[in-house]
Amino acid sequence: MNRARNSVVALLTALFVLAMPAFAAAADGVGTAGRVNDRYITFFCFGVIAFFAILVTVLSLIQGRLDAKKDQRRHDLDRFSS
C-alpha cells in the first residue's frame, strides 16, 4: 500500500512540475508548439479521434483472440478429462 501511495504522489508531483511551464508559455497564444491556428487544432483533434478508434478496434481484436483461445483450451480440457 505504501508503494502505491508513493507512486501516486510521484506521478502527481511530476505532472504538476511539467504542467507549470505549459501554462506559463501560453501567453499571447504561443505555446510549446508555437503559434497554432484552426487547421492545426482540427488535424490534432482528428488524430485523437483516429487514435481512440484504432485503439478500441485493436484491443477488441486482441480480446476476441484471447477468448477464442480460452474457449479452445476449455473444450480440450473437457474432451480429454472425460
Secondary structure, DSSP 4 states (H G I P E B T S, - for coil): -HHHHHHHHHHHHHHHHHHHHHHHTTGGGEETTEE--HHHHHHHHHHHHHHHHHHHHHHHHHHHHHHHHHHHHHHHHHHHH-
